């Protein structure tokens, strides 16, 4: 089934200008790796949607399995109110297809853990199982107690904590940013955002992030993201993909746009890198929604 984590986002912090994942339970920062993102996306769901207490969730508990030379470690264990294991979770990277091998692995772990419910997830798909005396029964619906208990109520600080928005964003841009987050990532989003790194891109643009993909026609797609900077600002990043190849990048500082700075946007194409005023070039402003701006920006990038 579709993963409960598909519209959950991990928390981030900046340390010496580097964007790192933040584990709210361990209160530690980690390198931004795919499997770690999935694990923290699931934690977001378990805490904020399913209502689990942080005190009843553990990470990387050692498991001594027969025949293993060293102890293995579980990804996540959730405990019931009597602190008995309730759910054992095995996390995989989004580019890893879930297979029978993964179910065998988690079943072996559960010989020691003894949780009645098991979950294997790559952040896109979930496989849930009930463990009855060592026999796994695949479930096609969420088990009782793991359903979302409330509607999401994302606010400005929520998006700041997840690295989409700078905490010092210009006041004139804040309403537009909040509405854009809801359209790109929140309950109003019509797709499941995907995480892209864009290897080789300038580090100062902080392109690695979750992007919403807009299919413009059979050959054109536009990946759109909002991202915070270490200085508390917010950037709008757009990457145009034509016939499967990225052909243009636009990275606009929403704070510079709000201040009226004429060099508010970095544009990169095959012709090189230049600074432009996107407000003058394409009449970008905060009165039109991000969905309305997508067509405008994609036309601009396609003409380059």
PLY file of the C-alpha trace (Angstrom):
ply
format ascii 1.0
element vertex 304
property float x
property float y
property float z
element edge 303
property int vertex1
property int vertex2
end_header
0.00 0.00 0.00
1.08 3.64 -0.37
3.38 4.57 2.48
2.02 6.51 5.44
5.26 8.51 5.10
4.71 9.69 1.52
3.72 13.21 2.61
5.69 13.35 5.82
8.90 15.36 5.97
11.86 14.99 8.36
13.11 17.88 10.42
16.35 19.65 9.48
18.92 21.88 11.16
21.95 23.78 9.88
25.33 23.15 11.43
28.22 25.31 10.14
26.28 25.95 6.94
25.54 22.25 6.33
21.96 21.02 6.22
21.52 17.97 8.45
18.64 15.73 9.43
17.34 16.25 12.95
16.12 13.31 15.04
13.54 14.74 17.48
13.71 11.69 19.74
17.48 11.29 20.04
17.91 15.08 19.74
20.87 14.57 17.42
21.77 15.70 13.90
22.60 13.16 11.19
24.00 13.26 7.67
21.19 13.55 5.11
20.99 9.99 3.74
18.04 8.33 1.94
17.35 5.57 4.46
17.65 8.03 7.36
15.09 10.31 5.68
12.64 7.43 5.39
13.12 6.50 9.02
12.46 10.06 10.17
9.48 10.44 7.82
7.94 7.40 9.52
8.73 8.89 12.92
6.88 12.05 11.88
3.82 9.97 11.06
3.97 7.85 14.20
4.31 10.86 16.52
2.23 13.57 14.88
-0.44 11.53 13.09
-0.76 8.19 14.88
-0.19 9.83 18.26
2.67 7.73 19.65
4.62 9.20 22.53
8.29 9.84 21.83
9.04 7.89 25.01
7.58 4.75 23.42
9.80 4.75 20.32
13.35 3.40 20.17
16.07 3.40 17.49
18.73 0.86 16.58
18.07 -1.60 19.39
20.68 -4.40 19.26
19.43 -7.86 18.27
21.61 -10.94 18.68
20.58 -13.44 16.00
21.73 -17.06 15.80
24.76 -17.43 13.51
25.59 -13.71 13.42
29.10 -12.75 14.49
27.96 -9.33 15.73
24.69 -7.87 16.92
22.27 -6.52 14.30
20.24 -3.38 14.96
16.58 -2.68 14.38
15.47 0.58 12.73
12.43 1.43 14.85
10.48 -0.27 17.64
7.21 1.16 18.96
6.00 0.04 22.38
2.50 -0.15 23.81
1.48 1.63 27.01
2.86 -1.26 29.05
6.17 -0.89 27.16
5.85 -4.19 25.38
7.00 -4.25 21.72
4.03 -3.40 19.49
5.56 -2.58 16.09
8.91 -3.44 14.52
9.91 -1.30 11.51
12.54 -1.98 8.85
13.43 1.01 6.64
14.89 0.95 3.14
16.02 3.68 0.77
13.35 4.88 -1.72
15.34 3.41 -4.61
15.26 -0.07 -3.03
12.37 -2.28 -4.13
10.76 -4.09 -1.24
11.19 -7.83 -1.58
10.70 -11.17 0.11
14.29 -10.89 1.37
13.31 -7.85 3.46
10.36 -9.68 5.00
12.63 -12.61 5.92
15.06 -10.17 7.54
12.44 -8.45 9.68
10.89 -11.82 10.62
14.29 -12.96 11.92
14.62 -9.79 13.99
11.16 -10.32 15.40
12.12 -13.73 16.73
13.95 -11.72 19.40
11.69 -8.66 19.59
8.29 -10.35 19.63
6.18 -7.51 18.22
2.70 -8.44 16.95
2.97 -6.00 14.01
5.76 -5.53 11.46
6.30 -2.82 8.85
8.73 -2.69 5.93
8.88 0.71 4.19
10.92 2.58 1.60
8.93 5.77 2.14
6.91 5.16 -1.03
5.39 1.76 -0.28
4.57 0.04 2.99
4.17 -3.66 3.67
2.42 -4.40 6.97
2.34 -7.81 8.62
0.81 -9.43 11.65
3.13 -11.92 13.35
1.15 -14.84 14.79
3.51 -17.26 16.52
6.20 -16.77 13.90
3.83 -16.87 10.91
3.58 -13.61 8.95
0.20 -12.54 7.60
0.33 -9.61 5.16
-2.17 -6.86 5.97
-3.85 -4.75 3.30
-5.14 -2.09 5.69
-3.46 -0.21 8.51
-3.77 -2.10 11.81
-5.98 -0.52 14.43
-4.03 2.00 16.46
-1.80 3.12 13.59
-4.33 5.21 11.67
-3.96 8.98 11.52
-5.87 10.48 14.44
-6.15 14.07 13.26
-5.96 16.31 10.23
-2.63 17.96 9.52
-2.34 21.53 10.77
0.88 22.77 9.21
1.83 26.30 10.20
4.76 28.53 9.30
7.06 27.13 12.00
6.25 23.58 10.88
7.73 24.30 7.45
10.69 26.13 9.02
11.53 23.05 11.11
11.46 20.86 8.00
13.91 22.99 6.06
11.53 24.43 3.47
11.34 27.95 4.88
13.86 30.31 6.44
12.93 31.60 9.89
13.92 35.14 8.89
11.90 35.23 5.67
10.79 38.72 4.64
7.33 39.59 6.07
5.95 40.43 2.60
6.75 36.92 1.36
5.47 34.88 4.32
1.83 34.50 3.36
2.80 33.43 -0.18
5.41 31.01 1.20
2.93 29.38 3.59
0.31 28.99 0.85
2.98 27.61 -1.50
4.11 25.01 1.06
0.54 23.81 1.40
0.22 23.51 -2.40
3.61 21.91 -2.99
3.87 19.65 0.05
0.78 19.77 2.25
-2.82 18.64 2.15
-3.51 20.66 -1.01
-0.72 18.96 -2.98
-1.98 16.73 -5.79
1.21 14.62 -6.01
3.79 12.99 -3.77
6.93 15.17 -3.73
10.22 13.43 -4.50
13.66 14.06 -3.05
16.32 15.12 -5.58
20.00 15.95 -5.00
21.02 17.39 -8.43
24.65 16.35 -8.21
27.14 19.00 -9.28
24.84 21.96 -8.58
26.21 25.00 -6.69
26.14 24.29 -2.94
24.98 27.81 -2.09
21.62 27.16 -3.76
20.82 24.24 -1.43
19.10 22.33 -4.21
18.88 18.92 -2.45
15.30 18.85 -1.23
11.79 17.54 -1.83
10.34 18.71 -5.16
6.83 18.71 -6.59
6.84 17.67 -10.23
4.58 19.44 -12.72
4.05 17.63 -16.01
3.73 20.42 -18.58
3.40 18.22 -21.67
4.78 14.95 -22.98
8.35 16.24 -23.09
8.55 18.94 -20.41
8.50 18.70 -16.62
9.20 21.33 -13.99
10.51 20.36 -10.54
9.65 23.04 -7.95
10.91 23.41 -4.40
11.09 25.88 -1.55
14.20 25.64 0.62
15.66 27.43 3.60
19.21 28.78 3.71
21.57 28.78 6.72
20.96 32.54 7.01
17.21 32.22 7.55
16.17 33.17 4.01
13.98 31.22 1.58
14.72 30.30 -2.05
12.41 29.12 -4.81
14.22 26.52 -6.92
12.91 25.34 -10.29
14.53 22.80 -12.61
13.25 22.30 -16.15
13.53 18.79 -17.57
13.16 18.27 -21.32
13.06 14.75 -22.76
14.55 13.34 -19.58
17.42 15.85 -19.37
17.69 18.85 -17.03
18.15 21.89 -19.25
17.67 24.95 -17.02
17.81 25.95 -13.36
16.20 28.98 -11.76
16.92 29.83 -8.13
15.13 32.92 -6.83
15.72 34.58 -3.46
12.24 35.41 -2.21
13.73 37.80 0.32
15.58 39.80 -2.35
12.41 39.89 -4.47
10.47 41.26 -1.49
13.17 43.90 -0.91
13.13 44.98 -4.56
16.71 43.91 -5.27
17.26 43.75 -9.04
19.64 40.76 -8.85
17.28 38.43 -7.05
17.54 35.28 -9.18
20.30 32.96 -10.38
19.70 31.44 -13.81
21.78 28.54 -15.12
21.53 27.12 -18.65
23.91 25.63 -21.20
24.99 29.21 -21.92
26.28 29.68 -18.36
25.20 31.35 -15.11
23.76 34.84 -14.80
21.89 36.95 -12.26
18.54 38.36 -13.35
15.50 40.17 -12.00
12.73 37.58 -12.30
10.15 40.16 -11.24
10.95 42.23 -14.32
11.56 39.30 -16.68
8.34 37.39 -15.92
6.36 39.68 -13.58
6.92 37.34 -10.64
5.08 38.60 -7.55
3.46 37.40 -4.34
-0.11 38.03 -5.46
-0.26 34.95 -7.72
-0.18 31.41 -6.32
2.70 29.05 -7.00
0.44 26.99 -9.26
-0.20 30.07 -11.40
3.49 30.91 -11.43
4.52 27.41 -12.61
3.25 27.98 -16.15
4.83 31.42 -16.23
8.25 30.16 -15.08
8.21 27.06 -17.27
7.46 29.17 -20.37
10.36 31.44 -19.48
12.81 28.55 -18.99
11.62 26.77 -22.14
12.36 29.82 -24.26
16.02 30.02 -23.19
0 1
1 2
2 3
3 4
4 5
5 6
6 7
7 8
8 9
9 10
10 11
11 12
12 13
13 14
14 15
15 16
16 17
17 18
18 19
19 20
20 21
21 22
22 23
23 24
24 25
25 26
26 27
27 28
28 29
29 30
30 31
31 32
32 33
33 34
34 35
35 36
36 37
37 38
38 39
39 40
40 41
41 42
42 43
43 44
44 45
45 46
46 47
47 48
48 49
49 50
50 51
51 52
52 53
53 54
54 55
55 56
56 57
57 58
58 59
59 60
60 61
61 62
62 63
63 64
64 65
65 66
66 67
67 68
68 69
69 70
70 71
71 72
72 73
73 74
74 75
75 76
76 77
77 78
78 79
79 80
80 81
81 82
82 83
83 84
84 85
85 86
86 87
87 88
88 89
89 90
90 91
91 92
92 93
93 94
94 95
95 96
96 97
97 98
98 99
99 100
100 101
101 102
102 103
103 104
104 105
105 106
106 107
107 108
108 109
109 110
110 111
111 112
112 113
113 114
114 115
115 116
116 117
117 118
118 119
119 120
120 121
121 122
122 123
123 124
124 125
125 126
126 127
127 128
128 129
129 130
130 131
131 132
132 133
133 134
134 135
135 136
136 137
137 138
138 139
139 140
140 141
141 142
142 143
143 144
144 145
145 146
146 147
147 148
148 149
149 150
150 151
151 152
152 153
153 154
154 155
155 156
156 157
157 158
158 159
159 160
160 161
161 162
162 163
163 164
164 165
165 166
166 167
167 168
168 169
169 170
170 171
171 172
172 173
173 174
174 175
175 176
176 177
177 178
178 179
179 180
180 181
181 182
182 183
183 184
184 185
185 186
186 187
187 188
188 189
189 190
190 191
191 192
192 193
193 194
194 195
195 196
196 197
197 198
198 199
199 200
200 201
201 202
202 203
203 204
204 205
205 206
206 207
207 208
208 209
209 210
210 211
211 212
212 213
213 214
214 215
215 216
216 217
217 218
218 219
219 220
220 221
221 222
222 223
223 224
224 225
225 226
226 227
227 228
228 229
229 230
230 231
231 232
232 233
233 234
234 235
235 236
236 237
237 238
238 239
239 240
240 241
241 242
242 243
243 244
244 245
245 246
246 247
247 248
248 249
249 250
250 251
251 252
252 253
253 254
254 255
255 256
256 257
257 258
258 259
259 260
260 261
261 262
262 263
263 264
264 265
265 266
266 267
267 268
268 269
269 270
270 271
271 272
272 273
273 274
274 275
275 276
276 277
277 278
278 279
279 280
280 281
281 282
282 283
283 284
284 285
285 286
286 287
287 288
288 289
289 290
290 291
291 292
292 293
293 294
294 295
295 296
296 297
297 298
298 299
299 300
300 301
301 302
302 303
